[in-house]
Amino acid sequence: MDFRYQEIVVKFEEKLHLLLKENKDLKQKNLLLEEEVRRMQEDLIEARNSFSELKNQYDKLKIAKTLSLSDDEKKEAYRQLSVLVRNVNACIKLINNNE
């Protein structure tokens, strides 16, 4: 009878050890994921700030082009700005997909 209790205690200790190791591993993984979320949030904030800045520049460019640029200059400025806005939108989309 004593041997049976000893066997139960040994199995319990083995399972407890495995659970403690798994808990430790999960806590470490959780820390890594929390850090990744924090970095992605920072990237998203940066992308949104860039987008806002580019939109502001675009609005200024629209005003400037209506006042002083030739047609060719207006088209080129608009094309360059469109490329920048598309790049920022793509970055924001990538960040949002990773959330």
Secondary structure, DSSP 8 states (H G I E B T S, - for coil): -HHHHHHHHHHHHHHHHHHHHHHHHHHHHHHHHHHHHHHHHHHHHHHHHHHHHHHHHHHHHHHHHHHT--HHHHHHHHHHHHHHHHHHHHHHHHHHHH-
